């Protein structure tokens, strides 16, 4: 008869705290050795100093919901994982002692702990305090140099990217505030997540009231200690769209336009699409199609991939729908039709009416097929940053031969 396995006893909180403390002190000891080039400096720290350093240590960057914010736990956890991965994989050159580099993760935790301790340590605090303070001085100076600006630029960049990825012009914009928390039992830097509802209004379109979202983006401005939340709205001059009155017009976008944007720029993060909508309208490029419809370019990181059909309605400029670059009613779509005879149904049948056809297919590898799009003015589609694509790149679509057969490219050339 087999023996019963003993159930593992849960680790007590006291034991867990003791383990955490030992891990931290071991890590701290290793950094002291690298910074000072000696194992003796760490030995000069009395037990009470070690306890103080553990209690007042800077924790790794934490992500949490802002005050009175109901942010889903899955979003908070995703942001936490992303910033942890980004900060652990990237290094800052520090060049103190044998410590050549430090991860951003350690910079904002163990680095700030050591630098802060060196700054407040009094030379007569305990026997050997002066030696400790002097041994850590070079590291502290490096932490307070231009390296600190570089680290905070990285912090701000990661915050901005995360806020973009979780923003939605329909339901709300995600705003992330960088804060320094100094509490009796917690010291560290936090990312606080906020959701800000977008302004909306009903606009009559073709005899029906449609919900439209005022086009703007939320940003934190000011300083780390005094952040200020501001909405930046985009406007367009009447002259830009052919009006005699050159006043600034507010810009609104229909939900329908955002839905079509998500469909036709498929497998690209929605927040990224909405942010690039805002960026495109900050510096609008305007034209008209053969039917006289007003078109405003949509650009992904300054690369043109489509247009919004816009109309001056009720004193504002309304973005009504989104057209992919080769869709009918765009200059490029019209040129493609002239050169190849391709109609709307052909594009749908060939599965080339979405951005994924150009980011995740073999079209770019076939010079003859690629040239028909270049001739139509669609070369920009081959310049979109593929890192923005979220689809399964391993399952690359085989479209080039399909297109060649459909257009009979082997039997004649298309100019």
N, C-alpha and C positions, 0 to 999 in steps of 0.2 A: 504494500500500500504506500503510495507516494506521500511525501511530506507536504504539508500545506506551506504555501509561500506566505511569508510574513508581509502584512500590509505596510507599505511605506508610510511612516509618520510624517505629517505635514511639518515643514520647517517653521519654527516659531518666528515671530516678528523680530524678537531679540537676536536670534541666530542669523536671520537674514540681514539685519542691520550690521551685525559684527562682520559678516562676510563682505558686505558692501564697503565697510570701513577699511578692511584689510586690502581689498582690491584697490581702493583709491590711494591708500598710503604706499602701496607697492608701485603704483603708477607714478605717484609724486616723487618717490625715491629715485626712480629711473630717470625722470626729467631733471631732477637736481644733479644727478651724476653727469648727464650729457651737457647740461648748461655750465656747470662749474668745473668739469673735468676731474672731479674727485668724489669719492664715496664718503669722505670725512665731513663735508659740509652738512649733509642731511643728519648725521649723527649728533650735531650740535643742537638740534631742535629738541627742547624739553617735551615731555609728554603732553603738557597743557597746550603747547603750541600746535602739536599734531592734532589734538582734539579740536582746537579752534579752527585750524585749516580745514578739517573735515566738515565741521558744522557750518562754516562760512564759505565753503567751496562754491564756485560757479557751476551750476548744473549745465548739462548739454542743452542746446536750444530746444525749447518746448513749443508745441502748437496747441492752442486752445481756442474755444469760442469766446468772442468778445462779450462784454457786459450786455445782458438781456438778449443775446443772440441764440437762436435755435438752429445751430449748424449740425447737420447729420454727422454721427460719429465716424462713418466711413470716409467722409471728406477730411475730417481732422486726422484720422489715422493715415490716410493717403499722403497728406501734406507732411506729416511727421516722418513717414518712411522716405519720402522724396528728399527732404532737406537733410536727413541723416545720411542717405546714400551720397548725395551731392557733396556734402561737407567732409565725408570720410574719404572720398575718392580724389579730392583736389588738395594741393599742397601750396603753402606759402613759404618762400625762402626766408630763413631767419638768421642762419649763419652765426650762431653763438656757441662757443665751445665745440663740441662734436655734434651739436644739434643743427644740422644743415637746413632741414625743412620741418614744418609742422602742419598737420591737417587743419582745415578750417574748423572741424569738429573740436579738436583739442585747443585750438586758438581761443575759441569763445568759452571754453570751460577751464581746462587746466592752465592754459596760458594766462587768462585773466585772473585766476586764483593766485598764481605765483607773482604776477606783476603787482596786483593789489596788495598782497602781503608785503612785498619788498617796499612799496611806497609808504605804508603806514608803520612799518617796524621801527621802533626806537632803538638806537644803538646800545642803550643801557637796559633794555627790556629784560635780558637774561644774559648769563655768561656765554659769550660767543655770538651774541646778536649782531655786533658790529661786523664780524667776519662774514656772517650769513648775508647781511644787507649788502656788503660790498661785492660778495661773490655773485649775487643775483642782479647787480645794478646794470650790467651790459644787456642782459635779457630784458629787463624792465624798460630800458631806453629804446631798444628795438621795438618793443610792443607799443611804445608811444610815439613812434616815428611814422613815416608815410606808409608803413606796412599796415597800420591801423586803418588808414583811409581805404587801402586796397581791400582789406577784409570786410569793411562795412559796405563797400561798393558791391562786393559779392553777395553779402547778406541782402542788400536792397534789390539786387538783380533777381535772386531766387524768390524773394517775396513777390516781386512784380510778376514774374512768370507764373507762379502759383495762382495769384489773383486773376490773371488773364484766363488761365485754363478753367477756372470754376465760375467764370462770369457768364451771364446770360441776359441779353437786352430785353427779353420778354419777362422773365421771372425776377431778375435782380442781378446786380453787379456784386462780385466778391471783392472786398477790400481788406488788405492785410496791413496791420499796424505793427511795427517793431517797437517793443517796449522792454525796458530794463526793470526787473522785479527785485525789490530789496525789502524782503520781509524777515521777521525774526527767524523763521524756519526754512526760508527758501531764498536763494540768490541766483539770478541767471537772466538770460534773455529769452523773450517769448515772442511768438508770432500770434497775434490775436486776429481772428477771422470775423468779419462783419459782412452782412448781406444788405445791400441798399436797393430799395425798390426804384425802378425807373419811372419817370414821369410819363403819363399816357394821356391821350385825348381821342375823342371820336371825331373822325373826319368823313365827310360824305364823298364816296367814290362810286361813280356810276349809279347814283340814286340810292346807295345803301351806306349806312353808317359802319365804318370799319375802325377797329382799334389800331392806333399807331403809337409807337414809342419814340419819345424825343431822343435824338442821337447825341450821346455824351458819354464820358467815362469818368469814373471816380478815382481820385488819386490822393495819397497822403502827402502833404507838403509841410514845410517848416523843418524843424529839427527833431532829433531823437527824443529830447526831453519835452518839446512842445510841438507835437505833431498836429497838423490841421487838415481836416478832411474837406476836399473841395470837388465839385463836379465841374468838369470842363465840357461845355456844350459847343458843338460845331455849328457854324452858320455859313451861308453862301450869299454873295452879292447878287442882286437882281440882274445886273449887267452880265454876269457870268452865264446866266441862262436865257439871255435875250430880252430882258424886261427893260423898259425905258426908265423905270424907277430903280435907282441903284442902292436901295436900302438893304440892310442885312436881313436875310430870311432864316428863320429857324428851320432845322431839318428834322423830319420825322420819318420813321420807317415802319411799314406794315408788318404784322406778324407773317403774312403770306410771303413777303420778300425774304424774311429770315428763314422760313421753312424751305423755300426754293434754294436759298444759298446753301443750307445744310445738305440738301439732296444732291445738288449739282457739284458741290465741292465735297464729295463724299469721302468718308474715312479721314477727315481732318477735324481736329478738336473744335467743338462748337464755340468755345470761348475765344479761341484763336481767330476764328472766322469773324466773330462779332467785333473783336478788337481791331482787326484789319479793316473792317467796315468803317469804324470810327477814324482810323488813320487815313483811309482813302478819301474820306469826306473832309478831313482837315485841309488837304491840298487837292481839291477836286479837279479832275480833268474831264471836260465836258465835250460831247459831240452830239450829232443827231443822225439817225438812220435814214434810209431812203423814204420812209413814211413820215419823216419829220418828228418822230418821237425823241424825247430828250434822254440821252444816255450818259451815265456817269460811271467812269471806270472803277472797277473793284480790283485792288492790288493786294497780293500776298507778299508782304515784305518788299514792296515796290515793284513786284512783277505782276503785270496785267494778266488776269485770268478770266475776266468777265465784265459785265455791266449791270448797273441797276437802271431800270426804266423809271424815270422820275417825272413828276408833274407838279406845276404850281397850282395848289388848291387851297382855298380859304386862308390866303396870306402866308402859307408855309410851303416849303419844298417837300413833297412826299415821295419816298422811294417805294414804288408799288410792287415790283417784282425783281427777281434776279435772273439774268441770262448768262449761261456759260459762254465762253468766248466763241465757240463755233456754232452756238444755237442760231436759229433763224432770227432775223431782225437785228443782228449785229453786223457791223461792216465786215468783219472777218467771216461770219457765217454766209453773208451774201457773196463775198469773193470766192469762198469755198464752193458754193453752189454754181457760180459762173464757171469755175475751173473744172469741176468734176460732175456736176449735175446732182450731187447729193442733196436729198430732201430731208425733212425732219424725221420721217419714218425710217429712212435709210440710216441715219445717225443712231437712232434708238436700236434698230436691228443689229447694227454693227457694234453696238455697245461703246460708242465713242463720245457720248453726249455728257460725260462726267469727267472730272479731273483724274480719277483713278486710271482711266485709259492711257493717260500720258505719264503718270507717276509709277504705274505698276503694270506695264506691258512691254512687249518687244518692239513697239513702234519706233522708238528712238534708235534701235539697232539696225533698222532697215532704211538705208539712205533714200531709196526711191519713194517709200511710203512717207517717211519723215518730210521729204521735200514738198509734198503736196500741201502740207500744213504750213510750211515756211512760206510757200508761194501765196498762201491766203492771208499772210500776216500773223500767223499763230506761233511764231518761233518762241515767243515768251513762255508757252506752255512747257517747253523743254528746259526752262531755266528755273522752275519752281523748286525750292529746297525740299528734297525728298525726306528730310528728317521730320517734316511736319506730317507726313503720311502715317496713318495708324493701321492700315490694312495689313494683310498677310503677304509680305513681299516674297515669301518663299513660293507662293502660288501665283507667280507672275502670269498674267493673261497673255495668251498667244493670239494677238490681233493682226499682226503685220501681214501674214499670208492670207488671212480672211479678207482683209482690205484689198490686197493685191488682186485676188480673184474677183471680188465684187466690182472693182474698178477696171479690171482687165489691164492692169499696168504692164504686164509682160507683152501685150500686143501693141500698145501704143503709149506714147509719153504724154503727160498732162503738164501744161505750162502754167 
